[in-house]
Amino acid sequence: MNTLHLGLIGNCSVGALIDGHGEITWACLPRFDGDATFCSLLRERGAHGSEADFGYFAIDLADVERAEQHYLDATAILVTRLHDRHGGCVEITDFAPRFGHFGRMFRPMMLIRSLRRISGSPRITVRLRPACNQGAQRPAVTWGSNHIRYVAPDLVLRLTTDASITAVLQETPFFLEDTVTLVLGPDESLPDSVGETGSRFLEETTQHWREWVRSLAIPFEWQDAVIRAAITLKLNAYDDTGAIVAAMTTSIPEAAGSPRNWDYRYCWLRDGYFVVNALNRLGATRTMERYLAYILNVAASASEGPLQPVYAIDGRATLAESEVSTLPGYRGMGPVRIGNLAYQQIQHDVYGSTILAATHVFFDQRLARRGDEALFHRLEPLGERAVAVYDKPDAGIWELRGSARVHTFSSVMCWAACDRLARIADRLGLLERTAYWRTHADRMHGVIVDRTWNPARNAFVSTFDGDAMDASLLLLAEVGFLDPADARFVSTVAAIEQDLRRGDFIFRYVEKDDFGEPENAFIICTFWYVNALTAIGRRDEAHALFEKLLARRTAHGLLTEHIDTESGELWGNFVQTYSMVGLINSAIRLSIRWDQAF
């Protein structure tokens, strides 16, 4: 049975998920939102040899007894060891090349699998069975003396290898005597032998990731967890455009049998802000700079219309949603969806998310290109939109599909847009614009407080004139709307505890929505709660809860979107950037300082 205990490899152009026995179960090519070349995550493997059994890349060891798996330290390189019952062992090293080359970042559409005999006489079978047309069929196959071509309607892949071509084509078992290299990528010849290419690319990719990690300003405590989270966030950034996907997968349900299963292989402006903010705190500023270019291009394309909450990684606005009949879904729990109708929704918090992301470049002196007056004026129309809509109904942060209300978080983020524009204007010495945006921000702040503070609940509530709680209220101090010491924030945290906490986890809300009552907890909300507890002085409670959250990660230190509060099973799309952001932010807040450590 499929699980989400998977390893993620990638190079910021492509990504792949690999199970504990070294099977590539998910990879979309030629980019994150492309066709599902490997899709056994959404369709279980059947009997070997069946024509209906395809969509994966496996290295099967005869008489396999056990498996073990780990990342090379401080890299995105995954190592799997398979042991047979006779003392044989094979090691599989999986990675996507990424390193500097000729003054640019080399990050091809390429997956490399290096096989090495560790002991005994391991007998393996290479099963490379790509899919095309969303898992509907297998591509045509041609081959030469050292390569196999997989020809799909929109993509041609080439496997170059020093293994027997016949053994790969016919899936004939063979004894692994020494090493074998499998390079799956564009339909291009390699300049060197496949073994030399694989070895060189592995060495340079290892060096690249370790140099990148070395540049991070990580907290003293929980270093391994933060490093893995940072690498994972980086892998979800699409370097070519600067977009950041919410997750690598589509249609992993939020709970067993739930119809809440969406395609997350796109860039939500809100999620993107949280990601670049977390990476920026760690010193990884280039992702932020590229993301800013992406959102500015998106905003320019939107012209006078509203910003969408989500866009394709190439900036495309339309993400028409459809169901795929050829894939049964994770553990058979369909439907599988391609596209996401959330692009049609109105979510007013996007204006705050966009301007908050851009604010960094006006204040961060590490950046090569700083924000200037021209950029400020390009942001002002977004602020005007925030002023116009902050008290209007929308779908909210949780993307309700069947109702619209004036959501507190959306209004607060519109306020944040104006507040930051005022601060940027002051930074640039634009006194008239400072006063203009400060006046708007102060007026909006007053209205929001009047309409969302509920005296009967002694708390801020999720909507104007409402009485329900919503986990996004935990961010009121985070975005600067309230001081953490404000008694109203403290009492709001208490109200959220009362209404939304289930065991060790915080639900995003508990009201019925278009699909009924939420069944599992949204992981990021519990990290928000940890941060809120820290901010209001309940640090010991926050520390203990954070440790419990860390214990819920997979063996590789990764998290999904949701968690079953009783069983601890992870659900939802994987790897969820939101959740990894939460881990980083909480670790930074809770860790002792380096100068206190020794």
MITI-868704 format. One line per 10 residues: their letters; for each residue x, y, z of C-alpha. Coordinates in nm, 2 decimals. Last residue first. Layout:
! MITI-868704
A	X Y Z; ...
This chain:
! MITI-868704
FAQDWRISLR	2.87 2.76 2.46; 2.52 2.79 2.33; 2.43 3.14 2.44; 2.62 3.32 2.16; 2.45 3.08 1.91; 2.11 3.20 2.03; 1.87 2.95 2.19; 1.62 2.81 1.95; 1.25 2.88 1.99; 1.19 3.15 1.74
IASNILGVMS	1.42 3.01 1.47; 1.28 2.66 1.52; 0.92 2.79 1.49; 0.99 2.97 1.16; 1.17 2.67 1.01; 0.90 2.42 1.10; 0.62 2.64 0.98; 0.80 2.69 0.64; 0.82 2.31 0.61; 0.44 2.29 0.67
YTQVFNGWLE	0.36 2.55 0.41; 0.59 2.39 0.16; 0.39 2.07 0.16; 0.60 1.78 0.03; 0.35 1.62 -0.05; -0.02 1.68 -0.09; -0.25 1.58 0.18; -0.24 1.32 0.45; 0.01 1.21 0.72; -0.09 0.95 0.97
GSETDIHETL	-0.06 1.05 1.34; -0.33 0.80 1.44; -0.55 1.03 1.65; -0.49 1.38 1.51; -0.48 1.26 1.15; -0.23 1.50 0.99; -0.27 1.74 0.70; -0.04 1.93 0.46; 0.25 1.68 0.43; 0.58 1.68 0.62
LGHATRRALL	0.94 1.59 0.57; 1.22 1.49 0.81; 1.34 1.20 0.61; 1.20 0.94 0.85; 0.87 1.12 0.81; 0.77 1.40 1.04; 0.55 1.35 1.34; 0.83 1.36 1.59; 0.90 1.72 1.49; 0.55 1.81 1.58
KEFLAHAEDR	0.59 1.67 1.93; 0.92 1.87 1.97; 0.73 2.18 1.88; 0.46 2.11 2.14; 0.72 2.09 2.41; 0.89 2.41 2.30; 0.56 2.60 2.28; 0.46 2.49 2.62; 0.79 2.61 2.76; 0.77 2.94 2.58
RGIATLANVY	0.44 3.05 2.71; 0.55 3.42 2.68; 0.29 3.56 2.45; 0.52 3.54 2.14; 0.62 3.18 2.21; 0.26 3.07 2.24; 0.19 3.25 1.91; 0.48 3.08 1.74; 0.37 2.74 1.86; 0.01 2.82 1.74
WFTCIIFANE	0.14 2.91 1.40; 0.32 2.58 1.40; -0.01 2.41 1.48; -0.18 2.59 1.20; 0.09 2.48 0.95; -0.02 2.11 1.01; -0.38 2.15 0.89; -0.56 1.91 1.13; -0.77 1.62 1.00; -1.15 1.56 0.95
PEGFDDKEVY	-1.28 1.90 0.84; -1.66 1.92 0.87; -1.87 1.89 0.55; -1.75 1.93 0.19; -1.88 2.28 0.12; -1.80 2.39 0.47; -1.89 2.28 0.82; -1.73 2.48 1.09; -1.42 2.34 1.26; -1.15 2.58 1.14
RFIFDGRRLD	-0.78 2.56 1.06; -0.75 2.27 1.31; -0.48 2.30 1.58; -0.30 1.99 1.69; -0.16 1.83 2.01; -0.49 1.69 2.12; -0.76 1.87 1.92; -0.73 2.24 1.94; -0.97 2.45 1.74; -1.24 2.59 1.98
QEIAAVTSVF	-1.07 2.62 2.32; -0.72 2.68 2.20; -0.85 2.93 1.95; -1.02 3.12 2.23; -0.70 3.12 2.43; -0.50 3.26 2.14; -0.77 3.53 2.10; -0.73 3.61 2.48; -0.36 3.67 2.43; -0.42 3.88 2.12
RADAPDLFGV	-0.67 4.10 2.30; -0.43 4.14 2.59; -0.18 4.30 2.36; 0.16 4.16 2.44; 0.20 4.01 2.09; 0.15 4.37 1.95; -0.13 4.36 1.70; -0.15 4.41 1.32; 0.22 4.34 1.29; 0.21 4.05 1.05
EALLLLSADM	0.30 3.79 1.31; 0.08 3.95 1.58; -0.24 3.89 1.38; -0.10 3.55 1.26; -0.28 3.34 1.52; -0.60 3.47 1.36; -0.53 3.24 1.07; -0.64 2.95 1.29; -1.01 3.05 1.25; -1.26 3.11 1.53
ADGDFTSVFA	-1.64 3.17 1.49; -1.84 3.46 1.63; -1.90 3.69 1.33; -1.95 4.06 1.29; -1.67 4.07 1.02; -1.52 3.72 0.99; -1.28 3.49 1.17; -1.32 3.63 1.52; -1.10 3.85 1.74; -1.14 3.75 2.10
NRAPNWTRDV	-1.33 3.81 2.43; -1.59 3.58 2.29; -1.88 3.81 2.40; -1.67 4.11 2.33; -1.62 4.01 1.96; -1.35 4.21 1.79; -1.39 4.17 1.42; -1.59 4.47 1.31; -1.44 4.74 1.53; -1.08 4.61 1.50
IVGHMRDAHT	-1.11 4.59 1.12; -1.25 4.94 1.10; -0.97 5.09 1.31; -0.70 4.91 1.12; -0.85 5.03 0.79; -0.83 5.39 0.90; -0.48 5.36 1.02; -0.36 5.18 0.70; -0.52 5.44 0.47; -0.37 5.73 0.66
RWYATRELLG	-0.03 5.56 0.66; -0.05 5.51 0.29; -0.11 5.88 0.21; 0.13 6.01 0.48; 0.41 5.80 0.35; 0.32 5.89 -0.01; 0.36 6.26 0.08; 0.69 6.20 0.27; 0.86 6.01 0.00; 1.20 5.96 0.18
LRDAIRALRD	1.26 5.62 0.03; 1.24 5.45 0.37; 0.93 5.65 0.45; 0.77 5.53 0.12; 0.86 5.17 0.21; 0.71 5.21 0.56; 0.39 5.35 0.42; 0.38 5.08 0.15; 0.42 4.83 0.43; 0.12 4.96 0.62
CAAWCMVSSF	-0.09 4.97 0.31; -0.02 4.60 0.22; -0.06 4.50 0.58; -0.41 4.65 0.59; -0.50 4.43 0.30; -0.35 4.14 0.49; -0.57 4.23 0.79; -0.88 4.23 0.57; -0.80 3.89 0.42; -0.73 3.75 0.77
THVRASGRLE	-1.06 3.89 0.91; -1.27 3.73 0.63; -1.56 3.93 0.49; -1.77 3.64 0.37; -1.81 3.43 0.06; -1.96 3.09 0.03; -1.94 2.77 -0.18; -1.57 2.72 -0.27; -1.41 2.82 0.06; -1.05 2.89 -0.02
WIGADPKDYV	-0.89 2.85 0.32; -0.74 3.20 0.31; -1.07 3.36 0.24; -1.33 3.31 -0.03; -1.40 3.68 -0.04; -1.65 3.94 0.09; -1.56 4.31 0.09; -1.40 4.52 0.37; -1.05 4.51 0.24; -1.16 4.55 -0.12
AVAREGLPEL	-1.09 4.91 -0.23; -0.80 4.97 0.00; -0.63 4.65 -0.11; -0.68 4.74 -0.47; -0.51 5.07 -0.41; -0.22 4.89 -0.24; -0.18 4.68 -0.55; -0.18 4.99 -0.76; 0.11 5.11 -0.53; 0.34 4.83 -0.61
RHFLAEDGRR	0.47 4.96 -0.94; 0.52 5.30 -0.78; 0.75 5.13 -0.52; 0.95 4.96 -0.79; 1.02 5.29 -0.96; 1.11 5.45 -0.63; 1.38 5.19 -0.56; 1.41 4.83 -0.42; 1.76 4.70 -0.41; 1.95 4.48 -0.65
ALRQDFFVHT	2.25 4.31 -0.51; 2.07 4.21 -0.20; 2.25 4.20 0.14; 2.11 4.55 0.23; 1.77 4.41 0.30; 1.53 4.70 0.35; 1.37 4.78 0.02; 1.41 4.43 -0.12; 1.23 4.28 0.18; 0.91 4.47 0.11
AALITSGYVD	0.84 4.28 -0.21; 0.72 3.97 -0.02; 0.50 4.18 0.21; 0.36 4.35 -0.10; 0.26 4.03 -0.27; 0.12 3.87 0.04; -0.07 4.18 0.13; -0.24 4.20 -0.21; -0.30 3.83 -0.21; -0.51 3.86 0.11
HQIQQYALNG	-0.81 3.96 -0.10; -0.90 3.61 -0.21; -1.14 3.61 -0.50; -1.16 3.27 -0.66; -1.12 3.18 -1.02; -0.76 3.06 -0.98; -0.90 2.83 -0.71; -1.04 2.62 -0.99; -0.72 2.41 -0.99; -0.56 2.22 -1.27
IRVPGMGRYG	-0.54 1.84 -1.30; -0.75 1.64 -1.06; -0.74 1.27 -0.96; -1.08 1.17 -0.83; -1.01 0.96 -0.65; -0.92 0.75 -0.35; -0.77 0.43 -0.50; -0.49 0.43 -0.24; -0.38 0.77 -0.39; -0.59 0.81 -0.71
PLTSVESEAL	-0.75 0.58 -0.97; -0.55 0.73 -1.26; -0.69 0.70 -1.61; -1.01 0.89 -1.53; -0.84 1.22 -1.49; -1.07 1.50 -1.35; -1.05 1.85 -1.48; -0.96 2.20 -1.35; -0.88 2.49 -1.58; -0.57 2.67 -1.45
TARGDIAYVP	-0.60 3.00 -1.64; -0.36 3.27 -1.53; -0.03 3.16 -1.69; 0.27 3.29 -1.49; 0.50 3.02 -1.60; 0.46 2.84 -1.27; 0.09 2.85 -1.31; -0.10 3.10 -1.11; -0.28 3.11 -0.77; -0.46 3.37 -0.56
QLPGESASAA	-0.56 3.57 -0.86; -0.49 3.95 -0.86; -0.78 4.16 -0.94; -0.80 4.34 -1.28; -0.63 4.67 -1.37; -0.33 4.50 -1.53; -0.32 4.13 -1.43; -0.02 4.09 -1.66; 0.17 4.35 -1.46; 0.09 4.17 -1.13
VNLIYALYRE	0.21 3.84 -1.27; 0.54 4.00 -1.39; 0.58 4.15 -1.05; 0.51 3.82 -0.89; 0.78 3.64 -1.09; 1.04 3.90 -1.04; 0.98 3.89 -0.67; 1.02 3.51 -0.67; 1.36 3.55 -0.83; 1.48 3.79 -0.56
MTRTAGLRNL	1.33 3.57 -0.28; 1.50 3.26 -0.41; 1.83 3.45 -0.42; 1.80 3.55 -0.06; 1.89 3.23 0.12; 2.00 3.40 0.44; 1.80 3.18 0.68; 1.55 3.45 0.75; 1.52 3.50 0.37; 1.43 3.13 0.34
ANVVFYGDRL	1.14 3.18 0.57; 1.02 3.49 0.40; 1.06 3.34 0.06; 0.84 3.04 0.16; 0.57 3.25 0.34; 0.54 3.48 0.04; 0.52 3.19 -0.20; 0.24 3.04 0.00; 0.03 3.35 -0.02; 0.10 3.40 -0.39
WCYRYDWNRP	-0.01 3.04 -0.46; 0.22 2.90 -0.73; 0.11 2.57 -0.89; 0.16 2.20 -0.85; -0.10 2.18 -0.57; -0.37 1.99 -0.76; -0.66 1.92 -0.52; -0.80 1.65 -0.31; -1.08 1.74 -0.07; -1.32 1.46 -0.17
SGAAEPISTT	-1.21 1.28 0.15; -1.18 0.90 0.15; -0.90 0.90 0.41; -0.82 1.26 0.49; -0.67 1.56 0.31; -0.67 1.37 -0.01; -0.35 1.34 -0.23; -0.49 1.48 -0.55; -0.18 1.65 -0.70; 0.18 1.64 -0.61
MAAVIAGTDD	0.50 1.84 -0.59; 0.37 2.09 -0.33; 0.28 2.46 -0.30; 0.49 2.54 -0.60; 0.73 2.84 -0.60; 0.76 3.06 -0.91; 1.10 3.22 -0.99; 1.06 3.18 -1.36; 1.34 2.94 -1.46; 1.43 2.86 -1.10
YANLKLTIAA	1.11 2.67 -1.01; 1.12 2.67 -0.64; 0.99 2.35 -0.47; 1.34 2.22 -0.44; 1.44 2.53 -0.24; 1.17 2.45 0.01; 1.30 2.10 0.06; 1.66 2.22 0.10; 1.54 2.46 0.38; 1.33 2.19 0.55
RIVADQWEFP	1.63 1.95 0.55; 1.85 2.22 0.69; 1.60 2.31 0.96; 1.55 1.96 1.08; 1.93 1.89 1.09; 1.99 2.21 1.28; 1.73 2.15 1.55; 1.90 2.40 1.79; 2.16 2.66 1.69; 1.94 2.84 1.44
IALSRVWERW	2.05 2.84 1.08; 2.21 3.12 0.89; 2.25 2.94 0.56; 2.57 2.98 0.35; 2.69 2.63 0.44; 2.37 2.49 0.31; 2.44 2.63 -0.04; 2.80 2.51 -0.03; 2.68 2.16 0.07; 2.42 2.16 -0.21
HQTTEELFRS	2.67 2.26 -0.48; 2.94 2.02 -0.36; 2.70 1.73 -0.38; 2.59 1.84 -0.72; 2.95 1.86 -0.84; 3.04 1.51 -0.72; 2.72 1.35 -0.85; 2.76 1.52 -1.19; 3.11 1.40 -1.21; 3.02 1.04 -1.12
GTEGVSDPLS	2.72 1.03 -1.35; 2.91 1.18 -1.64; 3.20 0.94 -1.59; 2.97 0.64 -1.59; 2.77 0.76 -1.88; 3.08 0.81 -2.09; 3.14 1.17 -2.19; 2.95 1.43 -2.40; 2.61 1.27 -2.33; 2.38 1.25 -2.63
EDPGLVLTVT	2.05 1.43 -2.63; 1.69 1.33 -2.61; 1.65 1.50 -2.27; 1.68 1.31 -1.95; 1.72 0.97 -1.78; 2.07 0.88 -1.69; 2.12 0.52 -1.55; 2.46 0.43 -1.42; 2.57 0.08 -1.33; 2.84 -0.03 -1.08
DELFFPTEQL	3.02 -0.35 -0.99; 2.90 -0.70 -1.06; 2.52 -0.65 -1.04; 2.38 -0.99 -1.13; 2.11 -0.97 -1.40; 1.73 -0.99 -1.41; 1.58 -0.94 -1.76; 1.34 -0.64 -1.78; 1.31 -0.69 -2.16; 1.42 -0.33 -2.25
VATISADTTL	1.65 -0.29 -1.95; 1.82 -0.63 -1.99; 1.84 -0.57 -2.37; 2.01 -0.24 -2.32; 2.27 -0.41 -2.10; 2.38 -0.16 -1.83; 2.62 0.13 -1.93; 2.32 0.36 -1.95; 2.16 0.65 -2.14; 1.78 0.67 -2.11
RLVLDPAVYR	1.64 0.93 -2.34; 1.31 1.10 -2.30; 1.09 1.25 -2.58; 0.81 1.47 -2.48; 0.47 1.60 -2.61; 0.33 1.30 -2.79; 0.55 1.05 -2.60; 0.86 0.89 -2.74; 1.07 0.69 -2.49; 1.42 0.66 -2.63
IHNSGWTVAP	1.66 0.39 -2.51; 2.04 0.43 -2.51; 2.37 0.25 -2.54; 2.35 0.06 -2.87; 2.04 0.22 -3.00; 1.68 0.22 -2.89; 1.32 0.30 -2.98; 1.01 0.29 -2.75; 0.66 0.44 -2.79; 0.52 0.60 -2.48
RQAGQNCAPR	0.30 0.40 -2.24; -0.06 0.49 -2.19; -0.33 0.67 -1.99; -0.11 0.78 -1.70; -0.18 1.15 -1.75; -0.12 1.14 -2.12; 0.22 0.96 -2.08; 0.37 0.69 -1.87; 0.72 0.57 -1.80; 0.81 0.21 -1.74
LRVTIRPSGS	1.17 0.17 -1.64; 1.20 -0.17 -1.46; 1.56 -0.25 -1.39; 1.59 -0.61 -1.25; 1.85 -0.69 -0.99; 2.05 -0.99 -0.87; 2.28 -0.90 -0.58; 2.58 -1.12 -0.55; 2.74 -1.05 -0.21; 2.82 -0.70 -0.09
IRRLSRILMM	2.80 -0.33 -0.18; 2.72 -0.35 -0.55; 2.66 0.00 -0.68; 2.37 0.15 -0.88; 2.38 0.52 -0.98; 2.04 0.67 -1.07; 2.04 1.01 -1.25; 1.73 1.22 -1.32; 1.74 1.49 -1.58; 1.55 1.79 -1.70
PRFMRGFHGF	1.86 2.00 -1.67; 1.98 2.22 -1.38; 2.31 2.38 -1.47; 2.32 2.71 -1.30; 2.51 2.97 -1.50; 2.86 3.11 -1.52; 2.98 2.83 -1.75; 2.85 2.56 -1.51; 2.73 2.61 -1.15; 2.56 2.30 -1.01
RPAFDTIEVC	2.24 2.10 -1.01; 2.21 1.74 -1.13; 1.89 1.55 -1.02; 1.97 1.28 -0.77; 1.94 0.92 -0.68; 2.20 0.69 -0.54; 2.10 0.32 -0.53; 2.31 0.08 -0.32; 2.29 -0.29 -0.37; 2.34 -0.56 -0.10
GGHRDHLRTV	2.38 -0.93 -0.11; 2.39 -1.13 0.21; 2.17 -1.41 0.09; 1.83 -1.29 0.21; 1.87 -0.97 0.00; 1.96 -0.62 0.11; 1.85 -0.30 -0.06; 2.03 0.03 0.02; 1.88 0.36 -0.08; 2.07 0.69 -0.10
LIATADLYHQ	1.90 1.02 -0.17; 2.08 1.33 -0.29; 1.92 1.66 -0.20; 2.22 1.76 0.01; 2.33 1.86 0.36; 2.43 1.51 0.46; 2.37 1.24 0.20; 2.00 1.16 0.24; 1.90 0.83 0.39; 1.74 0.49 0.31
EAREVDALDI	1.73 0.14 0.44; 1.58 -0.17 0.28; 1.50 -0.52 0.39; 1.47 -0.88 0.27; 1.49 -0.86 -0.11; 1.48 -1.20 -0.27; 1.57 -1.06 -0.61; 1.63 -0.68 -0.60; 1.39 -0.46 -0.80; 1.52 -0.13 -0.92
AFYGFDAESG	1.21 0.06 -1.00; 1.10 0.35 -1.23; 0.73 0.40 -1.23; 0.42 0.47 -1.45; 0.34 0.12 -1.57; 0.14 -0.19 -1.49; -0.14 -0.21 -1.75; 0.08 -0.41 -1.98; 0.13 -0.66 -1.70; 0.48 -0.79 -1.68
HAGRERLLSC	0.52 -0.76 -1.31; 0.19 -0.78 -1.13; 0.04 -0.45 -1.02; 0.19 -0.13 -0.90; -0.05 0.10 -0.72; -0.19 0.40 -0.92; -0.17 0.75 -0.78; 0.18 0.71 -0.63; 0.25 0.49 -0.93; 0.26 0.81 -1.13
FTADGDFRPL	0.59 0.84 -1.31; 0.58 1.05 -1.63; 0.30 1.26 -1.48; 0.27 1.52 -1.75; 0.40 1.86 -1.66; 0.33 2.09 -1.35; 0.67 2.04 -1.20; 0.87 2.05 -1.52; 0.95 1.84 -1.83; 0.82 1.62 -1.68
CAWTIEGHGD	0.62 1.52 -1.37; 0.77 1.28 -1.13; 0.60 1.04 -0.89; 0.66 0.68 -0.77; 1.04 0.65 -0.84; 1.10 0.32 -0.67; 1.40 0.30 -0.44; 1.26 0.06 -0.18; 1.16 0.33 0.07; 0.97 0.53 -0.19
ILAGVSCNGI	1.11 0.79 -0.43; 0.94 1.12 -0.51; 1.08 1.32 -0.81; 1.14 1.69 -0.89; 1.22 1.89 -1.20; 1.36 2.23 -1.27; 1.46 2.34 -0.92; 1.71 2.05 -0.90; 1.52 1.76 -0.76; 1.50 1.48 -0.51
LGLHLTNM	1.22 1.41 -0.26; 1.21 1.10 -0.04; 0.89 0.93 0.05; 0.70 0.83 0.36; 0.37 0.93 0.19; 0.24 0.58 0.18; 0.13 0.35 -0.09; 0.00 0.00 0.00
